[in-house]
Amino acid sequence: MKIGVPKEIKIKEYRVSMIPSGVRQLVESGNEIYIQKDAGEKSGFTNDDYISAGAFILESAKEIYDVCEMIVKVKEPQPQEYDLLKPGQILFTYLHLAPVKELTEVLQAKKVIAIGYETVEENGKLPLLEPMSQIAGRVAPMVASHFLSAHTNGKGVLIGGASGVLPSKVLIIGSGIVAKNAAKIASGMGADVIIMGRNQHSMTELEEILPTNISTLYSNSYNIEKILPTVDIVIGAVYITGERAPHLITREMLSLCKKGTVMVDVAIDQGGCIETSRPTTHDDPVFEVDGVIHYCVANMPGDYPVTATHALANATIPYVHKIADMGWKDACLKDHAIYSGVNVAGGYVTQEAVAQVHQIEFRSLKEIIDQCVEFGGVV
């Protein structure tokens, strides 16, 4: 299969979807890999590194999309890339379609096979989301601590306190991978941490493995309202596979917060779990609503590309390999994890949660594949 890796163009997105070791694996299996010039530069890889691994370097994204059967990216296609997509082309990347109807409709119209990293599910886990959730979780307390400083209009308090001065209080909403890693870093910085979740098993597990300056509390609107006036930082760490994030902190709840409170909405890719959130960029990361600072950068790991690229590429390469070797239809039928990752195929939405949120017709992937085989069509 001809596989293409374009350079990411989202603002301050420095990751690349494939590293030279992955290129070598795929080339040794008989695939052709095309890398856009300088795609790996910010992640520490030169064009020569890719050439040595067996890749071809192409000058433009258009050449990549024109030549390749499968496009492997990091972030969802940007509007400038929509016209580059081809019918029947496989797109393997983070999609996060629930909050973005326009992209969903573009993928339908282009009849792209769109496979989202964030919905690939294996043994109850999300193996392609977890590495970036880990990094985003670890970054969240660090950026929140920065925006607590007075020169950024924060409260002017130090997250870990000082001798004779109490530490900051951090509220983390969610009990998954993001929450676990955010709690680990925030507690290590000396904060008093509260994790709010609804999965009793996860919260019990977190209490057993994390430091004693972390406590847990069942998540509901009553408890959130009681806690908000006491905290300095809120980290939204909610994810429901494929679905738009629920608004657990409403606009009205902001009035309960002290001025200068920092909210980091890690769920912003799925629409955000704070009602007043909207996507921001690394160039312009924060905004204020009612005196509360919102940090809603949709590609937080992109600012740490060397670490993030290795973590992501190591996780995705086995799936890229399987799709390339078997073809997307056989890979889906023989591997439930890949099947679960397909969001759009043959002009139809195949992820039920995405179809519901956008009120678009849902079609099962098995039905689409069967029709393709029966009529010999191109999907």
PLY file of the C-alpha trace (Angstrom):
ply
format ascii 1.0
element vertex 379
property float x
property float y
property float z
element edge 378
property int vertex1
property int vertex2
end_header
0.00 0.00 0.00
1.09 3.58 -0.65
0.97 5.42 2.68
1.35 9.17 3.06
2.40 11.34 6.00
1.60 15.03 5.43
3.00 17.83 7.53
0.55 18.93 10.23
-0.81 22.44 9.68
-2.97 23.01 12.77
-1.64 26.02 14.71
1.50 25.08 16.66
1.03 21.38 15.93
4.57 20.05 15.87
3.92 16.30 16.01
4.33 13.93 13.07
2.33 10.74 12.66
5.15 8.34 11.81
8.74 7.94 12.95
11.60 6.37 10.95
11.42 3.03 12.79
7.78 2.72 11.74
8.68 3.58 8.17
11.25 0.81 8.11
8.75 -1.77 9.40
6.23 -0.87 6.72
8.79 -0.74 3.91
10.13 -4.17 4.90
6.57 -5.48 4.47
6.45 -4.18 0.90
4.66 -0.87 1.44
5.68 2.49 -0.01
5.88 5.41 2.42
5.74 9.04 1.33
6.66 11.80 3.79
6.05 15.47 3.14
9.25 17.49 3.28
10.18 18.61 6.83
7.11 16.88 8.36
9.22 15.49 11.21
11.51 18.46 11.75
10.00 19.67 15.05
9.84 16.12 16.37
13.56 15.63 15.86
13.57 13.78 12.52
15.24 15.03 9.35
14.28 14.22 5.79
17.44 12.13 5.59
16.31 10.08 8.60
13.18 9.10 6.70
15.04 8.47 3.45
17.47 6.17 5.29
14.47 4.23 6.61
13.18 3.76 3.06
10.69 6.60 2.62
10.23 8.93 -0.33
10.13 12.68 0.35
7.53 14.76 -1.48
7.41 18.54 -1.54
3.73 19.27 -0.96
0.68 17.93 0.84
-1.14 17.78 -2.50
1.43 15.33 -3.83
1.00 13.18 -0.74
-2.80 13.06 -1.08
-2.62 12.52 -4.84
-0.25 9.54 -4.62
-1.34 7.69 -1.48
-4.08 5.22 -0.69
-3.84 5.81 3.06
-3.12 9.09 4.82
-1.77 8.84 8.36
-2.00 12.08 10.35
-2.05 13.36 13.90
-4.88 15.89 13.90
-8.14 16.13 12.00
-7.98 17.61 8.48
-8.06 21.38 8.50
-10.34 23.27 6.06
-7.37 23.85 3.71
-7.00 20.07 3.42
-10.61 19.16 2.67
-10.25 19.40 -1.12
-7.18 17.15 -1.04
-9.15 14.11 0.15
-10.04 11.46 -2.45
-12.95 8.97 -2.65
-11.97 5.61 -1.17
-8.89 7.06 0.51
-8.19 5.81 4.04
-7.67 8.55 6.62
-6.17 7.40 9.92
-5.89 10.17 12.51
-7.57 11.83 15.49
-10.98 12.95 14.21
-13.11 14.04 17.22
-16.17 14.44 14.98
-18.84 14.86 17.66
-18.40 18.67 17.93
-17.58 19.25 14.23
-20.48 18.62 11.87
-18.76 20.32 8.93
-15.85 17.88 8.89
-18.23 14.95 9.30
-20.15 16.08 6.22
-16.94 16.64 4.24
-15.79 13.09 4.98
-19.19 11.80 3.89
-19.22 13.81 0.68
-15.67 12.74 -0.17
-16.51 9.08 0.61
-13.36 8.78 2.71
-12.72 5.79 4.98
-12.17 7.83 8.15
-10.69 5.91 11.08
-10.39 7.88 14.34
-7.62 7.06 16.79
-9.91 8.11 19.63
-12.52 5.41 18.93
-10.20 2.46 18.33
-11.20 0.24 21.25
-9.48 -2.93 22.36
-10.35 -4.97 25.45
-12.31 -2.06 26.89
-9.41 0.36 26.46
-8.56 3.12 23.98
-4.93 2.31 23.08
-4.43 5.19 20.63
-6.02 7.82 22.85
-4.28 6.79 26.05
-0.73 7.98 25.20
-1.94 11.51 24.41
-4.36 11.48 27.36
-1.38 10.67 29.56
0.60 13.61 28.21
-2.35 16.04 28.29
-3.04 15.02 31.86
0.54 15.71 32.86
0.62 19.05 31.03
-2.67 20.32 32.51
-1.43 21.12 36.06
1.71 22.76 34.66
-0.18 25.17 32.38
-2.76 25.80 35.11
0.00 26.68 37.57
1.45 29.14 35.04
-1.88 30.91 34.57
-2.39 31.21 38.33
0.41 33.78 38.28
-0.50 37.43 38.80
1.01 38.59 35.50
-1.49 36.38 33.64
-4.40 37.79 35.70
-4.53 34.69 37.87
-4.94 34.60 41.62
-1.23 35.02 42.23
-0.96 31.85 44.30
1.72 29.16 44.06
0.32 25.70 43.40
2.45 24.06 46.09
2.16 26.81 48.69
5.11 27.57 50.99
6.18 27.07 54.60
3.29 28.27 56.73
1.11 28.83 53.62
-1.46 26.31 52.42
-1.05 24.80 48.95
-3.51 25.40 46.14
-6.55 23.17 45.80
-7.01 21.38 42.46
-10.29 19.83 41.33
-10.09 17.15 38.61
-13.39 16.08 37.06
-13.09 12.56 35.67
-11.33 9.40 36.83
-9.65 8.04 33.69
-6.17 8.33 32.17
-6.16 12.14 31.99
-7.33 12.43 35.59
-4.81 9.93 36.89
-1.89 11.70 35.25
-3.10 15.18 36.15
-3.45 14.08 39.77
0.02 12.57 39.78
1.65 15.81 38.59
-0.53 18.18 40.65
0.09 16.19 43.82
3.80 16.07 43.03
3.77 19.86 42.78
2.39 19.92 46.32
-1.26 20.71 45.59
-4.25 19.46 47.55
-6.05 17.39 44.90
-9.66 16.24 44.63
-10.72 13.78 41.93
-14.43 13.71 41.12
-15.75 10.73 39.19
-18.60 8.27 38.94
-16.67 5.06 38.45
-16.28 3.71 41.97
-13.75 1.09 40.90
-11.52 3.69 39.21
-11.65 6.02 42.20
-10.79 3.20 44.61
-7.86 2.22 42.41
-6.63 5.82 42.24
-6.76 6.16 46.02
-4.63 3.04 46.37
-1.87 4.04 43.94
-1.68 7.84 44.24
-0.22 9.94 47.10
-2.16 10.79 50.25
-2.68 14.44 49.25
-5.27 13.16 46.75
-8.86 12.47 47.77
-11.91 11.36 45.79
-15.51 12.55 45.72
-18.53 11.29 43.79
-19.31 13.57 40.85
-22.68 15.28 40.70
-23.81 18.88 40.30
-24.42 19.32 44.03
-20.87 18.29 44.97
-19.35 20.35 42.15
-21.19 23.45 43.36
-19.96 22.88 46.92
-16.34 22.43 45.85
-15.96 25.19 43.22
-15.72 28.13 45.67
-12.79 26.44 47.42
-10.53 25.54 44.49
-7.87 27.42 42.52
-7.66 25.08 39.53
-10.25 22.94 37.74
-9.17 20.29 35.22
-11.91 18.84 33.03
-10.90 15.27 32.19
-14.10 13.70 30.86
-14.28 11.43 27.82
-17.13 9.21 26.58
-16.06 7.27 23.48
-17.13 9.09 20.33
-19.67 11.29 22.12
-19.78 15.02 22.71
-18.56 15.80 26.24
-21.33 16.64 28.72
-21.31 20.13 30.27
-20.59 19.31 33.90
-19.72 22.90 34.78
-22.41 25.32 33.61
-22.21 29.04 32.95
-24.12 29.69 36.18
-21.55 27.74 38.19
-18.80 30.22 37.25
-20.32 32.69 39.69
-19.32 30.28 42.48
-15.63 30.51 41.57
-13.19 33.04 42.95
-11.83 35.53 40.45
-8.65 34.23 38.84
-9.58 30.56 39.11
-8.03 28.60 36.21
-10.02 26.00 34.29
-8.21 23.63 31.91
-10.70 21.83 29.67
-8.86 18.77 28.38
-12.18 17.54 26.92
-12.27 20.43 24.42
-11.59 18.08 21.47
-14.97 16.52 22.19
-16.70 19.88 22.67
-15.57 20.57 26.24
-17.05 19.63 29.62
-17.28 23.29 30.69
-20.21 25.12 29.09
-18.24 28.32 28.52
-15.29 26.57 26.86
-14.31 27.15 23.24
-11.23 25.85 21.42
-8.09 27.95 21.76
-4.58 27.66 20.34
-1.04 27.69 21.68
-0.74 31.20 20.20
-3.75 32.47 22.14
-4.40 29.85 24.82
-6.68 31.52 27.36
-9.72 33.74 27.70
-11.80 34.96 30.64
-15.48 34.52 31.38
-16.83 36.13 34.56
-13.29 36.46 35.90
-12.52 32.75 35.41
-9.53 31.92 33.18
-10.23 29.23 30.58
-7.40 27.24 28.94
-8.87 25.20 26.07
-6.02 24.32 23.71
-7.22 21.45 21.54
-3.76 19.95 20.89
-1.98 20.22 24.22
0.54 17.42 23.51
1.51 19.16 20.26
3.68 21.57 22.25
5.85 18.64 23.40
6.34 16.97 20.02
9.46 14.89 20.66
7.85 13.03 23.55
4.34 13.00 22.07
5.37 11.87 18.58
7.25 8.84 19.88
4.38 7.88 22.19
1.73 8.23 19.48
3.68 6.62 16.64
4.64 3.63 18.77
0.96 3.07 19.58
-0.42 3.50 16.06
2.12 1.56 13.98
0.69 -1.95 14.65
-2.71 -0.78 13.37
-1.23 1.00 10.35
0.68 -2.18 9.59
-2.45 -4.34 9.79
-4.53 -2.01 7.57
-1.71 -1.79 5.02
-1.12 -5.54 4.88
-4.75 -6.68 4.90
-6.62 -3.78 3.32
-9.09 -1.77 5.38
-12.11 -4.04 4.83
-10.40 -7.29 5.89
-8.64 -5.49 8.74
-12.00 -4.27 10.04
-13.67 -7.66 9.72
-10.81 -9.50 11.43
-9.91 -6.92 14.10
-12.68 -5.41 16.20
-10.38 -2.61 17.39
-9.97 -1.29 13.84
-13.67 -1.87 13.11
-14.58 0.28 16.12
-12.30 3.05 14.87
-14.16 3.66 11.61
-16.29 6.81 11.91
-17.23 7.38 8.26
-17.19 5.03 5.25
-18.79 5.02 1.82
-20.51 8.34 2.46
-22.17 7.18 5.70
-21.51 7.81 9.38
-20.65 4.49 11.01
-20.15 5.78 14.56
-23.54 5.84 16.23
-22.64 8.54 18.76
-21.51 10.89 15.97
-24.65 10.22 13.93
-26.86 10.95 16.93
-25.23 14.22 17.93
-25.39 15.58 14.35
-28.76 13.97 13.54
-27.24 12.24 10.52
-28.22 8.82 9.23
-26.25 6.00 10.85
-25.24 2.95 8.84
-23.45 -0.08 10.28
-19.97 -0.63 8.89
-20.66 -4.33 8.33
-23.59 -3.42 6.07
-21.42 -1.06 4.03
-18.64 -3.62 3.63
-21.13 -6.33 2.64
-22.70 -4.08 0.01
-19.28 -3.18 -1.36
-18.34 -6.85 -1.74
-21.74 -7.82 -3.20
-21.81 -5.13 -5.88
-18.08 -4.83 -6.43
-18.20 -1.14 -5.61
-15.49 1.13 -4.32
-16.00 2.30 -0.76
0 1
1 2
2 3
3 4
4 5
5 6
6 7
7 8
8 9
9 10
10 11
11 12
12 13
13 14
14 15
15 16
16 17
17 18
18 19
19 20
20 21
21 22
22 23
23 24
24 25
25 26
26 27
27 28
28 29
29 30
30 31
31 32
32 33
33 34
34 35
35 36
36 37
37 38
38 39
39 40
40 41
41 42
42 43
43 44
44 45
45 46
46 47
47 48
48 49
49 50
50 51
51 52
52 53
53 54
54 55
55 56
56 57
57 58
58 59
59 60
60 61
61 62
62 63
63 64
64 65
65 66
66 67
67 68
68 69
69 70
70 71
71 72
72 73
73 74
74 75
75 76
76 77
77 78
78 79
79 80
80 81
81 82
82 83
83 84
84 85
85 86
86 87
87 88
88 89
89 90
90 91
91 92
92 93
93 94
94 95
95 96
96 97
97 98
98 99
99 100
100 101
101 102
102 103
103 104
104 105
105 106
106 107
107 108
108 109
109 110
110 111
111 112
112 113
113 114
114 115
115 116
116 117
117 118
118 119
119 120
120 121
121 122
122 123
123 124
124 125
125 126
126 127
127 128
128 129
129 130
130 131
131 132
132 133
133 134
134 135
135 136
136 137
137 138
138 139
139 140
140 141
141 142
142 143
143 144
144 145
145 146
146 147
147 148
148 149
149 150
150 151
151 152
152 153
153 154
154 155
155 156
156 157
157 158
158 159
159 160
160 161
161 162
162 163
163 164
164 165
165 166
166 167
167 168
168 169
169 170
170 171
171 172
172 173
173 174
174 175
175 176
176 177
177 178
178 179
179 180
180 181
181 182
182 183
183 184
184 185
185 186
186 187
187 188
188 189
189 190
190 191
191 192
192 193
193 194
194 195
195 196
196 197
197 198
198 199
199 200
200 201
201 202
202 203
203 204
204 205
205 206
206 207
207 208
208 209
209 210
210 211
211 212
212 213
213 214
214 215
215 216
216 217
217 218
218 219
219 220
220 221
221 222
222 223
223 224
224 225
225 226
226 227
227 228
228 229
229 230
230 231
231 232
232 233
233 234
234 235
235 236
236 237
237 238
238 239
239 240
240 241
241 242
242 243
243 244
244 245
245 246
246 247
247 248
248 249
249 250
250 251
251 252
252 253
253 254
254 255
255 256
256 257
257 258
258 259
259 260
260 261
261 262
262 263
263 264
264 265
265 266
266 267
267 268
268 269
269 270
270 271
271 272
272 273
273 274
274 275
275 276
276 277
277 278
278 279
279 280
280 281
281 282
282 283
283 284
284 285
285 286
286 287
287 288
288 289
289 290
290 291
291 292
292 293
293 294
294 295
295 296
296 297
297 298
298 299
299 300
300 301
301 302
302 303
303 304
304 305
305 306
306 307
307 308
308 309
309 310
310 311
311 312
312 313
313 314
314 315
315 316
316 317
317 318
318 319
319 320
320 321
321 322
322 323
323 324
324 325
325 326
326 327
327 328
328 329
329 330
330 331
331 332
332 333
333 334
334 335
335 336
336 337
337 338
338 339
339 340
340 341
341 342
342 343
343 344
344 345
345 346
346 347
347 348
348 349
349 350
350 351
351 352
352 353
353 354
354 355
355 356
356 357
357 358
358 359
359 360
360 361
361 362
362 363
363 364
364 365
365 366
366 367
367 368
368 369
369 370
370 371
371 372
372 373
373 374
374 375
375 376
376 377
377 378
